[in-house]
Amino acid sequence: MNQDGVRKPIRLQQEELISSLPERIGSVRLDYSHYPGKDLYSDGAIEDELLGIVKNASKVEYQELIEEKNSWPILYHLSPLRANIVDWLPITKEHKVLEIGSGCGAITDKLAQKAGEVTCVDLSARRSHINAWRNQDQDNITIHVGNFKDIEPELPADYDFVCLIGVFEYGASYIPSKTPYEDFLKIMLRHVKKSGHLVIAIENKLGLKYFAGCKEDHLGTWFSGLEGYPDGGSARTFSRKGLCRILESCGVSDYSFYYPYPDYKFPTVIYSDRRLPVVGELTDNIRNFDRDRLITFNEKYVYDGLIEDGSFPDFSNSFMVITGEMPQATYVKYSNDRAESYQLCTALLETAEGREIRKYPLTEQAKGHVREMEHSCRLLKERYAGSDLRINECTLPADGSYAGFDFEEGVTLEELMDKALFQDDTEEFERLFERYLQLISYGEDSGVTDYDLIFANILVKDDRFTVIDYEWTMEEKISTKEIAFRAIYCYILEEERRNKLDLDRIMNKLHITQQEAEEYRAREEAFQKKVTGKHKSMGEIRAGIGTYCIDVKKLAKGHLQKILDERIQVYRDFGEGFSEQNSEYLPDVYADEDTIEVDIPFDGNVRALRVDPADRSCIVRMEEVLLNGSRVQLSDKNFATNGRKVKDQTWVFATMDPGMTFSVLEMPVTGENTLHLRMKLSPVAMDMAFDVMNGCKHLFRKG
């Protein structure tokens, strides 16, 4: 202790400090050979909280904690949806993987499950400890803690996959050179074996979400990426063409683009140039978990236009770039926001035998659910044998690791119904719905029902209807009208413009009573709880975190109204009365929130002035009237209003066109004059203004 009795801080040498750090956490190895002795960046208390969670909670508890905490960092670091970005990659136990910027291990977890060996590099010891604790049961992870520049020269050059997930944009931080991103890319390519892949996931500088009002991910400011980062910052994102230029300048010509949707952080779908989104698919666009956002337009409708024009790849919110041979998967859709027994992903593969759809279980518990699909296929084929409704074939491989389906060409019944509805082709819509009813009602008494026989799960080609997804087939009898009601119910809920559908007409056609409709909705609610395991949706989690969406159209309307409210209109009477022709608006007349202060010039030809202080009902108290600098005493001879005087110098106006007339001929005017006014104005509702006026009348009569 010093002379004041304060304990002196202990100063550890770097070697002593590093020797105090754990070289193993569980089965995970940590290497501090190049650790500088302190973390150069930290999120502070949130990292302490994360460390406490991964030390004391199992991974199956993460979702419950995410829903309980209502915290963006907790969601970001612990959500299993983060790993979707690499889950679909063809990584096997024969592969070595290098992950740069591994952080708290959200991606490391999945890589370790898939690969034989995973090498991580991260600057932060704290984050690396979080990574190690959450993955302590994995014996194939080594984490190098320290600066990338120091660690990189010692890394092998034979990795099958090198992953830069949300890292490439920080290239200038890793490589301080004139061409940091090109140099960073060249360095990383050194560590990819000849048959290997470099994987980059990054936000698109021109992502539609930024035009639509989301803040730039790294700076947290509106439009900064679109404007070319005028205020600087440590990160840079790129357009599709920008990334292509960097790749090709480094000699990379063999690469493929993929498009994680809604973005690479929490992707639910991975698109590719071989399977781009179709009109109507991109509906999950309110994803501002970390910050408030603007709503400048409806992204779904803009996406639809971009898709029709072939421009979607340039405006995808995120990119995933993979060098080397293209993976077989051209499209992957994740359904892992469900109860563990139903979590799966659906992949469209291009194999030597042609296109194939496969559904893979994502958990041990979901394996039975996926295998059951072959049985469902047989049951539905038996029910609909002899009808015109086809059931897409399902087969299982010998190991039962996935359910395989034939790839079918066509458009969904949903798309056809949308086209008819939006073109006001009622006859065609009803024809399609009638055909749907006719087909699904076949074999109703069989005791087998596809509960999810919605329009999106039926593919149509040349009037041939094929059920392409029958995941929720049940061995029980459910009436055709309930299945049709659910299809219509889901159809309307998923798209605002479908509200134009005459639902009463549909209900009458199906002979559904109000009580039956309530029963069907209750069954649907119970079904959704079963599927989700009562977990919150990402939309509910966003609402819990408490970020806001600000509608620019409403904001603009309010702002415009504010501009209108903060101006006055002045009329000049040259002897022919007041007219719009001889009037003008004077803006910016408010000295503070409720005080109008204005100078109105007029010449000797003006006989009267009329001032309209607002376009709404209000109360006005006149505080000062000066003519050419001299005080004017208002009287019935020189002043009149269309309001009612409530007390000295105060008037209430129960009109949307309040006006005050100054008879300047009754004032000491000269050739050039200035009327100075200062007044307090308070808007009031019209009915309140009438109440005040009537109260004044009552008081006047009593007097």
Residue pairs with C-beta under 8 A, 6 or more apart in sequence:
1 7
1 8
2 8
12 20
14 36
14 37
17 37
18 32
18 35
18 37
21 30
21 32
21 35
21 125
22 30
22 129
22 132
23 29
23 30
23 31
23 32
24 30
25 129
25 132
25 133
25 136
26 132
26 133
26 135
26 136
26 137
26 138
27 136
27 137
27 138
27 139
27 141
28 131
28 132
28 135
28 136
28 138
28 139
28 141
28 142
28 143
29 141
29 142
29 143
30 128
30 129
30 132
30 142
30 143
30 145
31 142
31 143
31 144
31 145
32 125
32 145
32 146
33 144
33 146
33 151
34 144
34 145
34 146
34 147
34 150
34 151
35 125
35 145
35 146
36 146
36 147
39 123
39 124
39 125
39 126
39 127
40 123
40 124
40 147
41 123
41 124
42 124
42 126
43 73
46 71
46 73
46 74
47 104
47 126
47 127
47 130
49 74
50 73
50 74
50 77
50 78
50 104
50 130
51 126
51 129
51 130
51 133
53 62
53 65
53 74
53 78
54 130
54 133
54 134
55 133
57 65
59 80
59 109
59 134
60 340
62 78
62 79
62 80
63 79
63 80
63 535
65 74
65 78
66 74
66 75
66 78
66 79
66 541
67 535
67 536
67 541
67 544
69 75
70 541
70 544
70 545
70 546
71 545
72 289
72 290
72 545
75 289
75 541
75 545
76 82
76 106
76 265
76 289
76 290
77 103
77 104
77 106
77 130
78 106
79 106
79 266
80 336
81 266
81 267
81 268
81 334
81 336
81 337
81 538
82 106
82 107
82 265
82 266
83 106
83 107
83 109
83 110
84 260
84 266
84 267
84 268
84 270
84 334
84 336
84 345
85 107
85 165
85 201
85 260
85 264
85 265
85 267
85 270
85 320
86 107
86 110
86 111
86 114
86 163
86 165
86 199
87 110
87 114
87 334
87 345
87 362
88 270
88 327
88 329
88 332
88 345
88 347
89 114
89 161
89 197
89 199
89 322
89 327
90 327
90 328
90 329
91 97
91 111
91 114
91 115
91 160
91 161
92 114
92 115
92 116
93 114
93 115
93 116
94 116
94 160
95 114
95 115
95 116
95 117
95 160
95 161
96 115
96 116
96 117
96 118
96 119
96 156
96 158
96 159
96 160
96 161
97 111
97 114
97 115
97 117
97 118
97 119
97 159
97 160
97 161
97 162
97 163
98 118
98 119
98 121
98 155
98 159
98 161
98 162
98 163
98 191
99 107
99 108
99 111
99 118
99 119
99 120
99 121
99 163
99 165
100 121
100 148
100 162
100 163
100 164
100 167
100 188
101 121
101 122
101 164
101 165
101 166
101 167
101 170
102 108
102 120
102 121
102 122
102 127
102 128
102 131
102 143
103 122
103 124
103 127
103 131
104 127
104 130
104 131
104 134
105 120
105 130
105 131
105 132
105 134
105 135
107 163
107 165
108 118
108 120
108 131
108 135
108 141
109 134
109 135
109 138
111 118
111 163
112 118
112 135
112 138
112 140
112 141
113 138
115 140
115 160
115 161
116 140
117 140
117 142
118 138
118 140
118 141
118 142
119 142
119 144
119 155
119 159
120 128
120 131
120 141
120 142
120 143
120 144
121 143
121 144
121 146
121 148
121 151
121 152
121 155
122 128
122 131
122 143
122 144
122 145
123 145
123 146
123 147
123 148
124 145
125 145
128 143
128 145
131 141
131 143
132 141
132 143
135 141
144 151
144 155
148 174
149 174
149 175
152 187
152 191
155 191
156 191
157 190
157 191
157 192
157 193
158 191
158 193
158 196
159 191
159 192
159 193
159 196
160 193
160 195
160 196
160 197
161 196
161 197
161 199
162 188
162 191
162 192
162 196
162 197
162 198
162 199
163 199
164 188
164 198
164 199
164 200
164 201
164 202
165 199
165 201
165 264
166 201
166 202
166 264
166 265
168 181
168 184
168 185
168 200
168 202
169 202
169 203
169 218
169 235
169 236
169 237
169 238
170 234
170 235
171 180
171 181
171 183
171 184
171 185
171 236
172 180
172 181
172 234
172 236
173 234
174 180
174 184
175 183
175 184
175 187
177 183
181 236
181 238
181 246
182 246
182 249
182 250
185 198
185 246
185 247
185 250
185 252
186 250
188 198
189 198
189 250
189 252
189 323
192 198
192 323
192 324
195 324
195 325
196 324
197 322
197 323
197 324
197 325
198 321
198 322
198 323
198 324
199 320
199 321
199 322
199 323
200 243
200 319
200 320
200 321
200 322
201 260
201 264
201 318
201 319
201 320
202 237
202 238
202 243
202 264
202 318
202 319
202 321
203 217
203 225
203 237
203 263
203 264
203 317
203 318
203 319
204 237
204 238
204 239
204 240
204 315
204 316
204 317
204 318
204 319
205 225
205 226
205 237
205 238
205 239
205 242
206 226
206 239
206 240
206 314
206 315
207 214
207 263
207 315
207 316
207 317
207 318
208 299
208 302
208 303
208 306
208 315
208 316
208 317
209 262
209 263
209 285
209 287
209 299
209 317
210 216
210 223
210 225
210 226
211 226
211 296
211 297
211 302
211 315
212 285
212 293
212 294
212 295
212 296
212 297
212 299
212 302
213 222
213 293
213 294
213 295
213 296
213 550
213 552
214 288
214 291
214 293
214 294
215 221
215 222
215 288
215 291
215 292
215 293
216 222
216 223
216 224
216 225
217 237
218 233
218 234
218 235
218 237
219 225
219 229
219 231
219 233
219 235
220 291
221 231
222 294
224 230
224 231
224 233
225 237
229 236
238 246
239 314
240 257
240 313
240 314
240 316
240 319
241 314
243 319
243 321
247 253
247 255
247 321
247 323
252 323
254 323
254 324
254 325
255 321
255 322
255 323
255 324
256 272
256 273
256 321
256 322
256 326
256 327
257 272
257 273
257 313
257 319
257 320
257 321
258 270
258 271
258 272
258 319
258 320
258 321
258 322
259 270
259 271
259 272
259 276
259 277
259 312
259 313
259 316
259 318
259 319
259 320
260 267
260 269
260 270
260 271
260 316
260 317
260 318
260 319
260 320
261 267
261 268
261 269
261 270
261 271
261 277
261 282
261 284
261 316
261 317
261 318
262 268
262 284
262 285
262 287
262 317
263 287
263 317
263 318
264 318
264 319
264 320
265 318
266 287
266 538
267 318
267 334
268 284
268 333
268 334
268 337
269 277
269 281
269 331
269 332
269 333
269 334
270 320
270 329
270 331
270 332
270 333
271 277
271 316
271 331
272 329
272 330
272 331
273 313
274 330
274 331
274 350
275 330
275 331
275 348
276 307
276 312
276 313
277 303
277 307
277 312
278 307
278 415
279 304
279 307
279 308
279 415
280 300
280 304
280 414
280 415
280 418
280 495
282 299
282 300
282 303
282 304
282 307
283 300
283 494
283 495
284 538
285 299
285 300
285 303
286 539
286 542
286 549
287 538
287 542
288 542
288 547
288 549
289 538
289 541
289 542
289 545
289 547
290 547
291 547
292 547
292 548
292 549
292 550
293 547
293 548
293 549
293 550
294 549
294 550
294 551
294 552
294 555
295 549
295 550
295 551
295 552
295 553
296 552
303 312
303 315
306 312
306 314
306 315
328 349
328 350
328 351
329 347
329 348
329 349
330 348
330 349
330 350
331 347
331 348
332 345
332 346
332 347
332 348
333 345
333 346
333 347
334 345
334 362
335 342
335 343
335 344
335 345
335 346
336 343
336 344
336 345
336 362
337 532
337 535
337 537
337 538
338 531
338 532
338 533
338 535
339 530
339 531
339 532
339 533
339 534
339 535
340 363
340 365
340 366
340 533
341 363
341 365
341 366
341 368
341 369
341 533
342 366
342 369
342 531
343 361
343 362
343 363
343 365
343 366
344 359
344 360
344 361
344 362
344 366
344 369
344 370
345 359
345 360
345 362
346 357
346 358
346 359
346 360
347 357
347 358
347 359
347 360
348 355
348 356
348 357
348 407
349 355
349 356
349 357
349 358
354 407
355 407
356 404
356 405
356 406
356 407
357 404
357 405
357 406
357 407
357 468
358 402
358 403
358 404
358 405
359 370
359 373
359 402
359 403
359 405
359 471
360 370
360 401
360 402
361 367
361 369
361 370
361 402
367 400
369 471
370 400
370 402
370 403
371 396
371 400
371 403
373 394
373 403
373 470
373 471
374 394
374 395
374 396
374 403
376 394
376 450
376 470
376 471
376 473
377 391
377 392
377 393
377 394
377 470
379 448
379 473
379 475
380 391
380 448
380 450
380 467
380 470
380 473
381 391
382 446
382 448
383 442
383 443
383 446
383 448
384 390
384 391
384 442
384 443
386 442
387 439
387 442
387 443
388 439
388 464
388 465
389 439
389 440
389 442
389 465
389 466
389 467
390 464
390 465
390 466
390 467
391 466
391 467
391 470
392 405
392 406
392 408
392 459
392 466
392 467
392 468
392 470
393 405
393 406
394 403
394 404
394 405
395 403
395 404
395 405
396 402
396 403
396 404
397 404
405 468
408 459
408 461
408 466
408 468
409 459
409 461
410 459
410 460
410 461
410 464
410 466
411 459
411 460
411 461
412 455
412 456
412 457
412 458
412 459
412 460
413 432
413 436
413 455
413 456
413 458
413 459
413 460
413 465
414 454
414 455
414 456
414 458
414 491
416 432
416 460
417 429
417 432
417 433
417 455
417 491
418 495
418 498
419 425
420 426
420 428
420 429
420 432
421 429
421 497
421 498
421 500
421 501
422 497
433 506
435 465
436 455
436 458
436 465
436 484
436 487
437 480
437 484
439 465
440 453
440 480
440 483
440 484
441 480
444 477
444 479
444 480
445 477
446 477
447 475
447 476
447 477
448 473
448 474
448 475
448 476
449 473
449 474
449 476
449 477
449 478
449 483
450 467
450 470
450 472
450 473
450 474
450 483
451 472
451 473
451 474
451 478
451 483
451 486
451 527
452 469
452 470
452 471
452 472
453 467
453 470
453 483
453 487
454 486
454 487
454 490
454 491
455 487
455 491
457 467
457 468
457 469
457 470
458 465
458 466
458 467
458 468
459 465
459 466
459 468
460 466
472 527
481 510
481 511
481 512
481 516
482 516
482 520
482 523
484 510
485 507
485 510
485 512
485 516
485 517
485 520
486 520
486 524
488 501
488 503
488 506
489 520
489 521
489 524
491 498
491 501
492 498
492 499
492 501
492 503
507 517
512 520
536 544
563 587
564 615
565 614
565 615
565 616
565 683
566 587
566 588
566 589
566 590
567 585
567 586
567 587
567 588
567 589
568 585
568 586
568 589
568 596
568 598
568 611
568 612
568 613
568 614
569 583
569 584
569 585
569 586
569 611
569 612
570 583
570 584
570 585
570 586
570 600
570 609
570 610
570 611
570 612
571 578
571 579
571 582
571 583
571 609
571 610
571 611
571 612
572 578
572 582
572 583
572 602
572 606
572 608
572 609
573 582
573 606
573 607
573 608
573 609
573 610
574 582
574 605
574 606
574 607
575 605
575 607
578 608
578 610
586 598
586 600
589 596
589 597
589 598
590 596
590 597
591 597
591 678
594 680
594 681
594 682
595 623
595 678
595 679
595 680
595 681
596 613
596 677
596 678
596 679
596 680
596 681
597 676
597 677
597 678
598 676
598 677
599 674
599 675
599 676
600 609
600 611
600 674
600 675
600 676
600 677
601 672
601 673
601 674
602 609
602 664
602 673
602 674
602 675
603 671
603 672
603 673
604 669
604 670
604 671
604 672
604 673
606 664
606 673
607 663
607 664
607 665
608 661
608 662
608 663
608 664
608 665
609 661
609 662
609 664
609 675
610 659
610 660
610 661
610 662
611 659
611 660
611 661
611 662
611 677
612 657
612 658
612 659
612 660
613 620
613 658
613 660
613 679
613 681
614 653
614 658
614 681
614 683
615 656
615 657
616 656
616 658
616 683
617 653
617 654
617 655
617 656
617 658
617 683
617 684
617 685
617 686
617 688
617 689
618 652
618 653
618 658
618 681
618 682
618 683
618 684
618 689
619 646
619 650
619 651
619 652
619 653
619 681
619 682
619 684
619 689
619 692
620 643
620 650
620 651
620 653
620 658
620 660
620 679
620 680
620 681
620 682
621 649
621 650
621 679
621 680
622 634
622 649
622 650
622 651
622 677
622 678
622 679
623 649
623 678
623 679
623 680
624 631
624 676
624 677
624 678
625 631
625 632
625 634
625 675
625 676
625 677
626 632
626 675
626 676
627 664
627 667
627 668
627 669
627 673
627 674
627 675
627 676
628 668
628 669
628 670
628 673
628 674
629 674
629 676
630 668
632 638
632 667
634 649
637 663
637 666
638 662
638 663
638 664
638 666
638 667
639 660
639 661
639 662
639 663
640 660
640 661
640 663
641 651
641 653
641 658
641 659
641 660
641 661
642 653
642 655
642 657
642 658
642 659
643 651
643 652
643 653
643 654
643 655
643 658
644 651
644 652
644 654
644 692
644 693
644 696
644 697
645 651
645 696
646 652
646 692
646 696
651 660
652 684
652 689
652 692
652 693
652 696
653 689
654 686
654 689
654 690
654 692
654 693
656 686
662 675
664 673
664 675
684 692
